[in-house]
């Protein structure tokens, strides 16, 4: 144990000398993977083959590569974009493409976060303060590549427009209904709100009508949690308090993040590359705060719901 502690101290001393240079730069590549809650959106009624096919189609949305370029106080973080296969841009994927995120700039010294964001063909510059998380050190360690990583946890506010965090509302009620159905218990109503009336015809028909009315608006079924626990693994061998996305604030570079159903893992680090890249903040686009941008997105989503919801209701009424 003493030898291990001594080796860590020597490594940290060497690292400190390296990072004391004013012109040092690092480039870290991260792999981001998000799992999808298929059962929460009707997936439990699908065949395994169908689930696999949908997962494959969503793969390019749920698995991404990002590059973090950093120095002692600044960084840029951007998706390493790849060309899509022909015909892969339709449907839900095509709609989500309207939320294209560009370069993200962090200034740790000034506590500033700037996101270059395109939304339905309009360019925005989202400026806000960096969210300071209350990290708690756990004392746990593990090896990530050639780096010794230490574990820290925090509770983070979830972006209300982060659709990777969405889940189906009322999953607990669904679970209770499934359990009741398996037991042959008919006292649970369609919405899990109490007992069905004896005879049940009037109650069943009204429940069915309500279900049909609700099913026309899928957004009513979606819920995004307000907060979630974040687990970070960082290394003091690279003593910069930076990390992927908007994560920062630890005494070493964050190599891994586990947040909800998303895992971000560092796969490669190049220190002081031969050709250094300029770290520049984005400057083009309409300046808004995160709250203002979320309001713009929400209004656009409501507009689309009205447009497509109206069509669906009109089309439904016209079929015979």
C-alpha positions in Angstrom: 0.0 0.0 0.0 2.9 2.4 0.8 4.5 1.7 -2.5 1.2 2.3 -4.3 0.7 5.6 -2.5 4.3 6.6 -3.3 3.8 5.8 -7.0 0.6 7.9 -7.1 2.4 10.9 -5.5 5.2 10.7 -8.0 2.7 10.5 -10.9 0.8 13.5 -9.6 3.9 15.5 -9.2 5.0 14.8 -12.8 1.5 15.6 -13.9 1.5 18.9 -12.0 4.7 20.0 -13.8 3.3 19.1 -17.2 0.1 21.0 -16.6 1.9 24.0 -15.2 2.8 25.0 -18.7 0.7 27.9 -20.0 0.3 26.5 -23.5 -0.6 22.8 -22.7 -3.6 21.3 -24.4 -5.4 18.0 -24.3 -7.8 16.2 -26.6 -10.1 13.6 -25.2 -12.5 11.4 -27.2 -15.7 10.2 -25.5 -18.2 7.5 -26.4 -21.8 8.2 -25.3 -24.4 5.5 -25.2 -28.1 5.8 -24.1 -30.3 2.8 -23.5 -34.0 3.2 -24.5 -36.9 2.1 -22.3 -38.7 0.1 -24.9 -41.2 -1.4 -22.5 -42.3 2.1 -21.4 -43.5 3.0 -24.9 -45.4 -0.2 -25.9 -42.2 -2.3 -26.4 -43.4 -5.1 -24.1 -46.0 -6.0 -26.7 -43.3 -6.3 -29.4 -41.5 -9.4 -30.5 -37.7 -9.5 -29.7 -37.0 -9.2 -33.5 -39.1 -6.0 -33.7 -37.3 -4.5 -30.6 -33.9 -5.4 -32.2 -34.9 -3.8 -35.5 -36.0 -0.5 -33.8 -32.9 -0.5 -31.6 -30.7 -0.8 -34.7 -32.5 2.1 -36.4 -32.1 4.3 -33.3 -28.4 3.3 -32.8 -27.0 6.4 -34.5 -29.1 8.6 -32.2 -28.3 6.7 -29.0 -24.6 6.1 -29.6 -22.4 9.1 -30.4 -18.8 10.1 -30.3 -17.6 13.5 -28.9 -14.3 15.3 -28.8 -13.3 17.5 -25.8 -10.4 19.9 -26.5 -9.2 21.5 -23.2 -6.6 23.6 -21.5 -6.4 24.7 -17.9 -9.5 26.9 -18.0 -11.3 26.5 -21.3 -12.7 23.8 -23.5 -14.8 23.0 -26.5 -17.0 19.9 -26.8 -18.5 18.7 -30.1 -20.0 15.6 -31.6 -17.8 13.8 -34.1 -20.4 13.6 -36.8 -20.7 10.8 -39.3 -22.7 10.7 -42.5 -26.1 8.9 -42.3 -27.0 6.1 -44.5 -29.4 7.1 -47.4 -33.0 7.1 -46.3 -32.2 7.1 -42.5 -33.4 10.7 -41.9 -37.2 10.2 -41.8 -39.7 9.9 -39.1 -38.8 10.5 -35.4 -35.1 10.6 -36.3 -35.7 13.3 -38.9 -37.6 15.4 -36.3 -34.9 15.0 -33.7 -32.4 16.2 -36.3 -34.0 19.6 -35.9 -32.4 19.8 -32.4 -28.9 19.6 -33.8 -26.4 20.7 -31.2 -23.2 22.4 -32.3 -20.1 23.4 -30.5 -20.2 23.7 -26.7 -17.8 26.1 -25.0 -16.9 26.1 -21.3 -14.9 28.7 -19.4 -14.2 27.2 -16.0 -12.4 30.4 -14.8 -15.4 32.6 -15.6 -18.1 30.0 -14.9 -19.5 30.4 -18.4 -21.3 27.9 -20.6 -22.1 28.7 -24.3 -23.9 26.3 -26.6 -24.2 26.7 -30.3 -27.6 25.2 -31.1 -29.6 24.9 -34.3 -33.4 24.4 -34.0 -35.7 24.0 -37.0 -33.3 25.9 -39.3 -32.7 28.8 -36.8 -29.3 29.4 -35.1 -29.2 30.1 -31.3 -26.4 30.9 -28.9 -27.4 29.7 -25.5 -25.5 31.5 -22.8 -25.7 30.5 -19.1 -23.7 30.1 -15.9 -22.1 26.7 -15.4 -24.1 24.6 -13.0 -22.0 23.9 -9.9 -22.7 20.4 -8.6 -22.2 19.4 -5.0 -19.9 16.4 -5.6 -19.4 13.9 -2.8 -16.3 11.7 -2.9 -16.8 8.0 -2.2 -13.2 6.8 -1.8 -13.8 4.1 -4.5 -11.2 3.8 -7.3 -10.9 1.8 -10.5 -8.6 1.7 -13.5 -9.8 3.4 -16.8 -7.2 2.7 -19.5 -3.9 3.8 -18.0 -5.4 6.2 -15.5 -6.4 5.6 -11.9 -9.9 7.0 -11.5 -11.8 8.0 -8.4 -15.6 8.0 -7.9 -17.8 11.0 -7.0 -21.6 11.4 -7.0 -23.9 14.3 -7.2 -27.6 15.2 -7.8 -28.1 17.1 -11.0 -31.1 19.1 -12.4 -32.4 17.5 -15.6 -32.9 19.7 -18.6 -36.7 19.9 -19.2 -36.0 19.5 -23.0 -33.6 16.6 -22.7 -35.6 13.9 -24.6 -33.0 11.2 -23.8 -34.3 11.3 -20.2 -38.0 10.9 -21.2 -40.0 8.1 -19.7 -43.6 7.1 -19.9 -45.8 8.7 -17.2 -47.6 6.3 -14.9 -45.3 3.3 -15.2 -46.1 2.3 -11.7 -49.8 2.3 -12.5 -49.2 0.2 -15.5 -47.2 -2.3 -13.4 -50.1 -2.5 -10.9 -52.6 -3.1 -13.7 -50.5 -5.9 -15.2 -50.2 -7.5 -11.8 -53.9 -7.2 -11.2 -54.7 -8.7 -14.6 -52.4 -11.6 -13.9 -54.3 -12.3 -10.7 -57.7 -12.0 -12.4 -58.5 -8.9 -10.3 -60.9 -6.6 -12.2 -61.1 -4.0 -9.5 -58.4 -1.8 -11.0 -59.8 0.7 -13.5 -58.3 1.7 -16.8 -56.5 4.5 -15.2 -55.6 2.8 -11.9 -57.7 5.3 -10.0 -60.1 3.1 -8.1 -62.6 0.3 -8.4 -64.8 -0.3 -11.4 -68.5 -0.1 -11.0 -70.5 -3.3 -10.8 -71.8 -4.3 -14.2 -69.1 -2.0 -15.5 -70.6 -1.3 -19.0 -70.9 2.5 -18.5 -67.6 2.7 -16.8 -65.8 0.5 -19.4 -67.2 2.5 -22.4 -66.3 5.9 -20.8 -62.8 4.6 -20.0 -62.4 3.4 -23.6 -63.4 6.8 -25.0 -61.0 8.5 -22.6 -58.2 6.2 -23.7 -58.8 6.9 -27.4 -58.9 10.6 -26.7 -55.6 10.5 -24.8 -53.9 8.2 -27.3 -54.0 11.0 -29.9 -51.4 13.0 -28.0 -48.3 10.9 -27.2 -46.6 13.9 -25.5 -49.2 13.6 -22.7 -47.7 10.1 -21.9 -44.1 11.5 -21.6 -42.5 12.6 -18.3 -39.0 13.9 -17.7 -37.7 13.7 -14.1 -36.6 16.9 -12.3 -33.4 15.5 -10.9 -31.2 12.4 -11.2 -28.1 11.0 -9.6 -24.8 11.4 -11.5 -21.8 9.1 -11.0 -18.5 10.5 -12.2 -15.0 8.9 -12.4 -12.2 11.3 -12.6 -8.4 11.2 -12.6 -6.0 13.5 -10.8 -3.3 12.4 -13.2 -4.8 15.1 -15.5 -5.5 17.9 -12.9 -8.0 20.0 -14.8 -11.5 20.3 -13.4 -13.2 19.7 -16.7 -15.1 16.9 -18.3 -17.6 15.9 -21.1 -20.7 18.1 -21.8 -21.5 20.4 -19.0 -19.9 18.3 -16.3 -17.0 19.8 -14.4 -15.9 20.8 -10.9 -13.7 17.8 -9.8 -9.9 18.0 -9.1 -9.2 16.0 -12.2 -10.5 15.3 -15.7 -13.7 13.3 -15.7 -13.2 10.1 -17.7 -16.6 8.5 -17.2 -20.2 9.8 -16.4 -23.2 7.6 -15.6 -26.4 9.7 -15.7 -29.8 8.1 -15.9 -29.7 5.7 -18.9 -26.7 7.5 -20.4 -23.0 6.5 -20.0 -20.2 8.7 -21.4 -16.8 7.0 -21.4 -13.4 8.4 -22.4 -11.8 6.1 -25.0 -8.7 8.1 -25.9 -6.6 11.0 -24.6 -3.8 12.9 -26.4 -1.8 15.3 -24.4 -0.1 18.3 -26.1 -0.8 17.2 -29.7 1.7 18.2 -32.3 -0.9 20.4 -34.0 -2.8 22.4 -31.3 -6.3 23.5 -32.1 -7.7 26.9 -31.2 -10.3 26.9 -28.4 -12.8 29.5 -29.5 -16.2 30.4 -28.2 -19.1 30.3 -30.7 -20.4 33.8 -31.6 -23.1 33.3 -34.3 -26.8 33.0 -33.5 -29.5 34.7 -31.5 -28.4 35.0 -27.9 -30.8 33.4 -25.3 -30.6 31.9 -21.9 -31.3 28.2 -21.4 -34.8 29.0 -19.9 -35.6 31.2 -22.9 -34.5 28.5 -25.4 -36.6 25.9 -23.6 -39.6 28.1 -23.9 -39.0 28.5 -27.7 -38.7 24.7 -28.0 -41.9 24.1 -25.9 -43.9 26.5 -28.0 -42.7 24.9 -31.2 -43.6 21.4 -29.9 -47.1 22.6 -28.9 -47.5 24.1 -32.4 -46.6 20.8 -34.0 -48.9 18.9 -31.6 -51.8 21.1 -32.7 -50.9 20.7 -36.3 -50.5 16.9 -36.4 -53.0 16.3 -33.6 -55.6 18.2 -35.6 -54.9 16.2 -38.8 -55.1 12.9 -36.9 -58.5 13.8 -35.3 -59.8 15.0 -38.7 -58.5 11.9 -40.5 -60.0 9.6 -37.9 -63.4 11.2 -38.2 -63.4 10.9 -41.9 -62.7 7.1 -42.1 -65.6 4.7 -42.6 
